[in-house]
Amino acid sequence: MIRKFIIIIAVLLMSIQANSQTTIQHSDTTEYYSFEINYWFNMHNFLWLESFLRKEFDSTMVDFKLKKKASADLDAAIEYYHLGLVDEDLRMSDYMTSFKEWITSNPDISDVPEPLQEHFSILQKFSDTYEDVFWSKHKLSCETALNENIDLIRKFEREFVDRLSQLTKQFWQEGRVKVDIVYVAKVSKWNLRNRPYTSIFPTHVVMNAYGENDVPGNWLELLFHESAHNMILTRDYFVGGTIVDVASVMKIKPPRQLWHAYLFYFTGYLAQDMLEKEGVDYPETYMKRNKVFGRYHNLLDKHLLPYINQEITLATATERFITELNQ
């Protein structure tokens, strides 16, 4: 009975303390997007990445000397992430998905679900240090990324949605796409590039502010790419289904993640086309600049571009692509 009473009091105190720090620090909307900068979610992503870097590479993203208390507070939070959370994929893990959905959908943090209470208590304990030492830089970076792109988003979003819908033969989702902006998002042992991640049905995009945003147009292209993930699936819908169908008729396994390469190519092409019409110098798409699916590049230019230009069907483009890839 005493233990139950202590837990109830702890949860109530947690709620009161959490409310002292406003969860949503900035928000904005466009016709197709809803943007938020969430204090707690930013802290969570920062701690996960710092824990990941320490564990996998004995490294850190903190590039200045911390005071003794701040260093101890950060170490204590990282120790908790080391115990299990660092091995949870930010995009794929059921736990991370449930935590993301809860923390970004409860601005008042009034009722912490039991499975998340211990985790959130760690964030709460680290909150003073995070706010004093890190938050102003992280928040400013997030606001800058949004402010530098919001006018372009409003200018191009309807054209992008219409053109992509024609290419994929899919409707855009009903309602605005939820976009959370964080200082750092997702990395992996195989790809240390700080990059966005997305869950679908409904689409929820997590956009990073720190990264390649010194390249004008990059953030816009990645936003368009991430927010379109529910329009091209691995084996379903028009694009994914066409790839599977063509490969099946050819009695060959579909090329690795060809659906994803198509998505990169479509969204990159559209973003580049619209940016250049606006006078923004954007000579290379994210896909080409970073050599994503590098072995596909020439074949995509040769076979998928004619589909975009309405010269051939997607089935014909895919058959030609697979044929030449396997020669």
C-alpha positions as CSV (number, residue, x, y, z in Angstrom):
1,M,0.0,0.0,0.0
2,I,2.8,2.4,0.9
3,R,4.7,1.5,-2.3
4,K,1.5,2.2,-4.4
5,F,1.1,5.5,-2.6
6,I,4.7,6.5,-3.3
7,I,4.3,5.7,-7.0
8,I,1.1,7.8,-7.3
9,I,2.9,10.7,-5.7
10,A,5.9,10.3,-8.0
11,V,3.7,10.3,-11.1
12,L,1.8,13.4,-9.8
13,L,5.1,15.3,-9.2
14,M,6.4,14.2,-12.6
15,S,3.3,15.7,-14.2
16,I,3.6,19.0,-12.3
17,Q,7.3,19.3,-13.1
18,A,6.7,18.4,-16.7
19,N,4.2,21.2,-17.1
20,S,6.8,23.7,-15.9
21,Q,8.5,23.2,-19.3
22,T,6.2,23.9,-22.2
23,T,6.2,20.8,-24.5
24,I,5.5,22.5,-27.8
25,Q,8.0,25.3,-28.3
26,H,7.0,26.2,-31.8
27,S,4.3,25.2,-34.3
28,D,3.2,26.1,-37.8
29,T,0.9,24.7,-40.5
30,T,0.6,24.8,-44.2
31,E,-2.0,23.3,-46.5
32,Y,-0.6,19.8,-46.3
33,Y,1.8,19.8,-43.3
34,S,1.6,20.4,-39.5
35,F,5.0,21.3,-37.9
36,E,6.0,21.1,-34.3
37,I,9.2,21.5,-32.3
38,N,8.8,19.4,-29.1
39,Y,11.0,20.0,-26.1
40,W,10.8,16.4,-24.7
41,F,11.1,14.7,-28.1
42,N,14.1,16.7,-28.9
43,M,15.7,15.7,-25.7
44,H,14.9,12.0,-26.2
45,N,16.5,12.0,-29.7
46,F,19.6,13.8,-28.5
47,L,20.1,11.3,-25.6
48,W,19.6,8.3,-28.0
49,L,22.1,9.6,-30.5
50,E,24.7,10.5,-27.7
51,S,24.2,7.1,-26.2
52,F,24.6,5.4,-29.7
53,L,27.8,7.4,-30.4
54,R,29.4,6.5,-27.0
55,K,28.5,2.8,-27.3
56,E,29.4,2.2,-30.9
57,F,32.3,4.6,-31.5
58,D,33.4,5.8,-28.1
59,S,32.6,9.3,-29.4
60,T,30.3,12.2,-28.5
61,M,28.4,15.0,-30.2
62,V,29.1,17.4,-27.3
63,D,31.9,19.6,-28.7
64,F,32.5,21.7,-25.5
65,K,33.5,21.0,-21.9
66,L,30.6,20.5,-19.6
67,K,30.5,21.7,-16.0
68,K,30.8,18.9,-13.4
69,K,27.1,18.7,-12.6
70,A,26.0,18.9,-16.2
71,S,28.4,16.2,-17.1
72,A,27.2,13.9,-14.3
73,D,23.5,14.5,-15.2
74,L,24.2,13.7,-18.9
75,D,26.1,10.5,-17.9
76,A,23.2,9.4,-15.7
77,A,20.7,9.8,-18.5
78,I,23.0,8.1,-21.0
79,E,23.5,5.2,-18.6
80,Y,19.7,4.6,-18.7
81,Y,19.7,4.7,-22.5
82,H,22.7,2.3,-22.5
83,L,20.6,-0.3,-20.5
84,G,18.3,-1.0,-23.4
85,L,17.0,2.0,-25.3
86,V,20.1,2.5,-27.5
87,D,19.4,-0.9,-29.1
88,E,15.9,0.1,-30.0
89,D,15.5,1.4,-33.5
90,L,13.9,4.9,-33.5
91,R,11.8,4.1,-36.5
92,M,11.1,0.4,-36.3
93,S,10.9,-0.4,-32.6
94,D,7.4,-0.9,-31.2
95,Y,8.5,0.8,-27.9
96,M,10.1,3.8,-29.6
97,T,7.0,4.2,-31.8
98,S,4.7,4.2,-28.9
99,F,6.9,6.6,-27.0
100,K,7.1,8.9,-30.0
101,E,3.3,8.9,-30.5
102,W,2.7,9.6,-26.8
103,I,5.3,12.3,-26.2
104,T,4.3,14.2,-29.4
105,S,0.6,14.0,-28.9
106,N,0.3,15.1,-25.2
107,P,1.4,18.7,-24.9
108,D,0.4,18.9,-21.2
109,I,2.1,15.5,-20.3
110,S,-0.8,15.0,-17.9
111,D,-1.0,11.2,-17.9
112,V,2.1,9.2,-18.4
113,P,1.3,5.6,-19.4
114,E,2.8,3.0,-17.0
115,P,5.2,1.4,-19.5
116,L,6.7,4.9,-20.2
117,Q,6.9,6.3,-16.7
118,E,10.4,5.2,-15.9
119,H,11.7,6.5,-19.2
120,F,10.0,9.8,-18.9
121,S,11.3,10.2,-15.3
122,I,14.8,10.0,-16.7
123,L,14.0,12.8,-19.1
124,Q,12.5,14.8,-16.3
125,K,15.6,14.4,-14.1
126,F,17.8,15.6,-17.0
127,S,15.5,18.4,-18.0
128,D,17.2,21.3,-16.1
129,T,20.6,20.5,-17.5
130,Y,19.2,20.0,-21.0
131,E,17.3,23.3,-20.9
132,D,20.3,25.2,-19.4
133,V,23.1,23.7,-21.6
134,F,21.6,22.3,-24.9
135,W,18.1,23.4,-25.6
136,S,18.7,27.0,-26.8
137,K,21.0,25.7,-29.6
138,H,18.7,22.8,-30.5
139,K,15.6,24.9,-30.6
140,L,17.3,27.7,-32.7
141,S,18.5,25.1,-35.2
142,C,15.0,23.6,-35.5
143,E,13.4,27.0,-35.9
144,T,16.0,28.1,-38.5
145,A,15.4,25.0,-40.6
146,L,11.6,25.6,-40.6
147,N,11.8,29.3,-41.1
148,E,14.2,28.9,-44.0
149,N,11.9,26.5,-45.8
150,I,8.4,27.4,-44.9
151,D,7.8,29.8,-47.8
152,L,9.1,27.3,-50.3
153,I,6.9,24.6,-48.8
154,R,3.8,26.7,-49.1
155,K,4.7,27.7,-52.6
156,F,5.4,24.1,-53.9
157,E,3.4,21.7,-51.7
158,R,0.3,21.6,-53.8
159,E,2.2,21.2,-57.1
160,F,4.3,18.5,-55.5
161,V,1.3,16.5,-54.2
162,D,-0.5,16.8,-57.5
163,R,2.5,15.7,-59.6
164,L,3.5,12.9,-57.3
165,S,-0.1,11.6,-57.1
166,Q,0.0,11.4,-61.0
167,L,3.2,9.4,-60.9
168,T,2.2,7.0,-58.1
169,K,-1.5,6.8,-58.9
170,Q,-2.2,7.3,-55.2
171,F,-4.1,10.0,-53.3
172,W,-2.3,12.0,-50.6
173,Q,-3.4,11.1,-47.1
174,E,-6.4,12.9,-45.6
175,G,-5.5,15.7,-43.2
176,R,-2.1,17.3,-42.7
177,V,1.1,15.2,-42.4
178,K,2.4,15.5,-38.9
179,V,6.1,16.7,-38.9
180,D,8.2,16.9,-35.7
181,I,11.4,18.8,-36.1
182,V,14.3,17.7,-33.9
183,Y,18.0,18.8,-33.7
184,V,19.2,15.2,-34.4
185,A,17.2,12.3,-35.8
186,K,18.4,8.9,-37.0
187,V,21.8,7.4,-37.6
188,S,23.0,3.8,-37.8
189,K,26.2,1.8,-37.7
190,W,26.0,1.6,-41.5
191,N,25.0,5.2,-42.2
192,L,26.3,7.9,-39.8
193,R,24.6,10.6,-41.8
194,N,22.0,12.4,-39.5
195,R,18.8,12.0,-41.4
196,P,14.9,12.0,-41.0
197,Y,12.7,9.0,-40.3
198,T,9.1,8.3,-40.8
199,S,6.2,6.0,-39.8
200,I,3.1,5.7,-41.9
201,F,-0.7,5.1,-41.6
202,P,-0.9,7.9,-40.6
203,T,2.3,9.5,-41.8
204,H,4.4,11.0,-39.1
205,V,7.7,12.5,-40.2
206,V,10.7,13.3,-37.9
207,M,12.9,15.9,-39.6
208,N,16.4,16.7,-38.4
209,A,17.6,20.3,-38.2
210,Y,21.3,19.5,-37.9
211,G,22.9,18.0,-41.0
212,E,23.1,19.0,-44.7
213,N,20.9,22.0,-44.3
214,D,23.7,24.2,-45.5
215,V,22.6,22.9,-49.0
216,P,19.7,25.1,-50.0
217,G,16.8,22.9,-51.1
218,N,18.0,19.8,-49.2
219,W,15.5,20.0,-46.3
220,L,12.6,20.6,-48.7
221,E,13.5,17.6,-50.8
222,L,13.8,15.3,-47.7
223,L,10.5,16.6,-46.3
224,F,8.8,15.8,-49.6
225,H,10.5,12.4,-49.7
226,E,9.7,11.4,-46.2
227,S,6.1,12.6,-46.4
228,A,5.5,10.5,-49.5
229,H,6.4,7.2,-47.9
230,N,2.8,6.1,-47.7
231,M,2.3,6.4,-51.4
232,I,4.9,3.8,-52.5
233,L,5.0,0.5,-50.5
234,T,7.3,-2.4,-50.8
235,R,4.9,-4.7,-52.7
236,D,1.6,-2.9,-52.8
237,Y,-0.1,0.0,-54.4
238,F,0.7,1.0,-58.0
239,V,4.4,1.5,-57.9
240,G,5.4,-1.4,-55.6
241,G,2.8,-3.7,-57.3
242,T,4.2,-2.9,-60.7
243,I,7.7,-3.8,-59.7
244,V,6.6,-7.1,-58.2
245,D,4.4,-7.9,-61.2
246,V,7.1,-7.2,-63.7
247,A,9.7,-9.1,-61.8
248,S,7.3,-12.0,-61.4
249,V,6.7,-12.2,-65.2
250,M,10.4,-12.0,-65.8
251,K,10.8,-14.8,-63.2
252,I,13.4,-12.8,-61.3
253,K,13.6,-11.4,-57.8
254,P,12.8,-7.6,-57.6
255,P,16.0,-5.6,-57.3
256,R,16.8,-4.6,-53.7
257,Q,14.6,-1.8,-52.5
258,L,13.8,-0.7,-56.0
259,W,10.5,0.8,-54.7
260,H,12.6,3.0,-52.4
261,A,14.9,4.1,-55.2
262,Y,11.8,5.0,-57.3
263,L,10.6,7.1,-54.4
264,F,13.9,8.9,-54.0
265,Y,14.0,9.5,-57.8
266,F,10.5,10.8,-58.1
267,T,10.6,13.2,-55.1
268,G,14.2,14.3,-55.9
269,Y,13.2,15.0,-59.5
270,L,10.1,17.0,-58.5
271,A,11.9,19.0,-55.8
272,Q,14.9,19.8,-58.1
273,D,12.5,20.9,-61.0
274,M,10.5,23.2,-58.8
275,L,13.5,24.7,-57.0
276,E,15.3,25.4,-60.3
277,K,12.2,27.1,-61.6
278,E,12.3,29.3,-58.5
279,G,15.9,30.2,-59.2
280,V,17.4,28.0,-56.4
281,D,20.6,26.5,-57.5
282,Y,20.1,22.8,-56.8
283,P,22.3,20.9,-59.3
284,E,22.1,17.5,-57.6
285,T,19.4,15.7,-55.7
286,Y,19.9,14.2,-52.3
287,M,20.0,10.7,-53.8
288,K,22.8,11.6,-56.3
289,R,24.7,13.9,-54.0
290,N,25.0,11.2,-51.3
291,K,25.2,8.2,-53.7
292,V,22.1,6.6,-52.4
293,F,21.4,3.5,-54.5
294,G,24.4,4.6,-56.6
295,R,24.4,1.6,-58.9
296,Y,20.9,2.5,-60.0
297,H,21.5,6.1,-61.0
298,N,22.3,5.7,-64.6
299,L,19.5,3.2,-65.2
300,L,17.0,5.4,-63.4
301,D,18.0,8.4,-65.6
302,K,17.7,6.1,-68.7
303,H,14.5,4.3,-67.9
304,L,12.5,6.0,-65.2
305,L,12.8,9.5,-66.5
306,P,10.9,8.6,-69.7
307,Y,8.0,7.4,-67.5
308,I,8.0,10.8,-65.6
309,N,7.9,12.5,-69.0
310,Q,4.9,10.3,-70.0
311,E,6.8,8.6,-72.8
312,I,6.4,5.0,-71.6
313,T,4.5,3.1,-68.9
314,L,5.9,2.3,-65.5
315,A,5.8,-1.4,-66.4
316,T,7.9,-0.8,-69.5
317,A,10.3,1.4,-67.6
318,T,10.7,-1.3,-64.9
319,E,11.2,-4.1,-67.3
320,R,13.9,-2.2,-69.2
321,F,15.5,-1.3,-65.9
322,I,15.6,-4.9,-64.5
323,T,16.7,-6.3,-67.9
324,E,19.7,-3.9,-68.1
325,L,20.6,-4.3,-64.5
326,N,20.9,-8.0,-64.9
327,Q,22.9,-8.0,-68.1
